[in-house]
Amino acid sequence: MKDRPEKFPRLKDLREDSDLKQKQLADLLHIGQPAYNHYEKGNREIPIDCLIKLAEFYGTSIDYLVGVTDIMCPYPRKIRG
């Protein structure tokens, strides 16, 4: 069986650039390492709450994480009042 290209390569790149293991990100998201592996490879859809946590953790936007934009800077946060 041929390997499929990863659907979310930025997740892996950011993780590796931060010298983190999948288990560490899985713990942050309160999921198991196999589930995180599925997210990283694109075998499962990533729940929005996990995307928000990852974007906040890496200091970027969800759009950057999923490849919609190449701009890594996060959007300005909405002021809640």
Sequence and secondary structure as in RCSB ss.txt:
>XXXX:A:sequence
MKDRPEKFPRLKDLREDSDLKQKQLADLLHIGQPAYNHYEKGNREIPIDCLIKLAEFYGTSIDYLVGVTDIMCPY
PRKIRG
>XXXX:A:secstr
      S HHHHHHHHHTT  HHHHHHHHTS HHHHHHHHHTSS   HHHHHHHHHHHTS HHHHHTS S  S  
      
